[in-house]
Amino acid sequence: MTPARRRTPAPPREDVLAAAMEMIAELGLEKLTMAALGREVGMSSGHLLYYFHSKDELLLRTLEWSEGRLGAERGRLLTRTATVRERLDAYVDLYVPDGHRDPHWTLWLEVWNRSQNAPADARDRQAAIEGAWHRDLVALLAEGVSRGEFRPIDPDRVAARLRALLDGFSIHVAIGLRGADRAQILGHVREFLDENLLADA
């Protein structure tokens, strides 16, 4: 009698998402195919499609996984004992890419690009990620006003404008635009915050 064929268990979904992020970091997004990722985690591309249905869904799930880790780190930074301005600087530092081809930002840019034709559910999930960053920033700015560290402002309006500034600068860093050095960008943002937020400016 022929022995039963043993099935290799599929790796946990989180391991697949971590492997996808690692491939983006090491090889770039263009090398992340279902077949290549399948070889990396020991699954067929068909098996991956069974779990994720499409590459768009894989990318969005990977972004959500990465954002979950960043969200936990952001929570630790924003609840530590420090001035509001110090915690705001930490928020900005976490927001801005590490440099050209930063894997998280590379993934964000691709998901943003694909969102033009994405279904409503996928766009809602992207909005949820954006919303978490926005809510944390609004709360931080409101705290700064209440403590007298920041001048009286509308936290929601200023948060929307500050995030637009951060997004613009971050895209420049992530795509490697000449003159968009990370340290230089952080300097620009600190200067903007000094001029527009500090109560004694």
C-alpha positions in Angstrom: 0.0 0.0 0.0 1.4 3.4 -1.0 1.9 5.6 2.1 -0.3 8.7 2.3 1.4 11.8 1.0 2.3 14.2 3.8 1.1 17.8 3.3 3.5 20.6 4.3 1.6 23.0 6.5 1.3 26.5 5.2 3.3 29.1 7.1 1.3 31.5 9.3 -0.1 34.4 7.4 2.0 36.9 9.4 5.2 35.0 8.3 4.1 35.4 4.7 3.5 39.2 5.1 6.9 39.5 6.9 8.6 37.7 4.0 6.8 40.0 1.5 8.1 43.1 3.4 11.6 41.6 3.5 11.6 41.0 -0.2 10.5 44.6 -0.9 13.4 45.8 1.4 16.0 43.6 -0.3 14.9 43.3 -3.9 12.4 46.1 -4.5 8.7 46.0 -5.2 9.2 44.9 -8.8 10.7 41.6 -7.7 7.8 40.8 -5.5 5.7 38.4 -7.5 3.4 35.7 -6.3 5.8 33.0 -7.7 8.9 34.6 -6.0 7.1 35.0 -2.7 5.8 31.5 -2.9 9.4 30.1 -3.4 10.5 32.2 -0.4 7.9 30.8 2.0 7.5 27.3 0.5 4.1 27.8 -1.0 2.8 27.7 -4.6 1.6 30.9 -6.2 -1.8 29.3 -6.4 -1.9 28.7 -2.7 -1.0 32.3 -2.1 -3.8 33.4 -4.4 -6.2 31.2 -2.4 -5.3 33.2 0.7 -4.9 36.7 -0.8 -7.0 36.5 -4.0 -4.8 39.1 -5.8 -1.5 40.9 -5.7 -3.4 44.1 -4.8 -4.8 42.3 -1.7 -1.4 40.9 -0.8 0.1 44.4 -0.9 -2.7 46.0 1.1 -2.5 43.2 3.7 1.3 43.6 3.9 0.8 47.4 4.4 -1.7 46.8 7.1 0.7 44.4 8.9 3.5 46.9 8.6 1.3 49.7 9.8 0.2 47.6 12.8 3.9 47.4 13.9 4.4 51.1 13.3 1.2 51.9 15.2 2.5 50.0 18.2 5.8 51.9 18.0 4.0 55.2 17.6 1.9 54.4 20.6 5.0 53.8 22.8 6.6 57.0 21.6 3.5 59.2 22.1 2.8 57.9 25.6 6.3 58.2 27.0 7.2 60.8 29.6 8.4 63.8 27.5 7.3 67.2 26.4 4.6 67.4 23.7 7.1 68.9 21.3 9.6 66.0 21.9 6.9 63.5 21.2 5.8 65.5 18.1 9.4 65.3 16.9 9.3 61.5 17.5 6.1 61.3 15.5 7.7 63.1 12.6 10.8 61.0 12.8 8.7 57.8 12.6 6.6 59.3 9.7 9.5 60.3 7.4 11.1 57.5 5.4 14.6 56.2 6.4 15.8 57.0 2.9 15.6 56.2 -0.7 13.5 53.0 -1.4 12.4 52.8 2.2 10.3 49.5 2.0 7.3 50.8 4.0 7.0 53.9 1.9 7.7 52.0 -1.3 4.7 49.8 -0.4 2.6 52.8 0.5 3.2 54.5 -2.8 2.3 51.4 -4.7 -0.9 50.9 -2.7 -1.8 54.6 -3.2 -1.2 54.2 -7.0 -3.3 51.1 -7.2 -6.1 52.6 -5.1 -7.4 54.6 -8.1 -9.2 51.5 -9.3 -9.5 49.7 -5.9 -12.9 48.6 -4.6 -14.6 50.7 -1.8 -13.6 48.2 0.9 -9.9 48.5 0.0 -10.1 52.3 0.0 -11.9 52.2 3.4 -9.0 50.1 4.8 -6.5 52.6 3.4 -8.5 55.4 5.0 -8.4 53.6 8.3 -4.6 53.5 8.2 -4.5 57.2 7.4 -7.1 57.9 10.1 -5.0 56.4 12.8 -2.0 58.6 12.0 -4.3 61.6 11.9 -6.1 61.0 15.2 -2.8 60.5 17.0 -1.5 63.8 15.6 -4.7 65.7 16.4 -4.5 64.4 20.0 -0.9 65.4 20.3 -1.5 68.9 19.0 -4.5 69.4 21.3 -2.4 68.3 24.3 0.3 70.8 23.3 -2.3 73.6 23.2 -3.9 72.6 26.5 -0.5 72.5 28.2 0.5 75.9 26.8 3.4 74.5 24.8 1.7 75.4 21.5 -0.2 78.5 20.6 -4.0 78.3 20.2 -4.7 76.4 17.0 -7.4 74.1 15.5 -5.7 70.7 16.0 -7.6 69.0 13.2 -6.9 71.7 10.6 -3.2 71.9 11.5 -2.9 68.1 11.6 -4.3 67.9 8.0 -1.8 70.5 6.8 1.1 69.1 8.6 0.5 65.6 7.3 0.2 67.0 3.7 3.6 68.6 4.3 5.0 65.3 5.7 3.6 63.3 2.8 5.2 65.6 0.2 8.6 65.6 1.8 8.4 61.8 2.5 7.6 61.1 -1.2 10.7 63.1 -2.1 12.9 61.1 0.3 11.4 57.7 -0.7 11.9 58.2 -4.5 15.4 59.6 -4.0 14.7 63.1 -5.3 18.0 65.1 -5.5 18.3 67.5 -2.5 15.8 65.5 -0.5 18.1 64.3 2.2 16.3 62.9 5.2 18.2 65.0 7.7 17.5 68.1 5.6 13.8 67.3 5.5 13.6 66.8 9.2 15.3 70.2 9.6 12.7 71.8 7.4 9.8 70.2 9.4 11.3 71.3 12.7 11.6 74.8 11.4 8.0 74.8 10.3 6.9 73.5 13.7 8.9 76.2 15.5 7.4 79.0 13.4 3.8 77.8 13.5 3.2 76.0 16.8 5.4 77.2 19.6 3.7 79.5 22.0 6.7 81.8 22.5 7.6 82.0 18.8 
